[in-house]
């Protein structure tokens, strides 16, 4: 997933399926300049034989990202990290939230440092600064 040229995840998420049992929605996201086009096709079930509805909307790309951040922060404040885990049996995507927030700020603070082969027993890798991340999380929570 890319936001403003920044790789957020190694996966490719311009199309995905949302399952709303038994119905399913196929989403397609397309960035066009400063706008995001969202196309949603709703089907009765996984067979995709009967299209229930098709919606195409366009919105400001950065407004969409900000709305996504606002929704994630609201959810996090309401149920917490552990509450999220208990409710959905998955970890809250905290690193994704941090990166999204950092990207839309005027001065990015999240940076990765390359670790040497000696530091990682020959594997190589990257590291970030936990104190910067915790301060960024504090800023996110206080901004709302």
C-alpha positions, 0 to 999 in steps of 0.5 A: 500500500502506498500513500504519497509515494511511501510504501506502507506494506509489502502487500498490494491493496489497490483491490480487495474483498470485504466479506459481509456474510453472506454478501461480499463487496469488491473494492478498487482504489485508484489514485488520480492526482490528488483524488482517490476513486473508490469503486465498490461492487456488492454481490449477493454471495461469493459466487458473484452471480448477482450484482446488488449494487455498484458505487463509484465515488471520488474524493480528495486523497489526503482527506481520505487518508485523514479520515482513515486516521481519524477513524482508527484513532477514534476506535483505538481511544474507544476500545484500546489496544488490548480491547482491539485484540480481544474483539477481533483476535488480531493486533491493532495495526499500530505501525501502519497508523504511525506511518499514515500519521507521519506521512501527512504531517509537514515533517516526517519523523519516522525513519528506518536505519539499516542494521549491519550484518554484524548486528543481525548475525548475517541477516541484515535488517532495519530498525526504528527509534521506539522513543520517536514512535512513542512520542508520535503515538502521544501526538496522535492521541492528543491531536484528536 
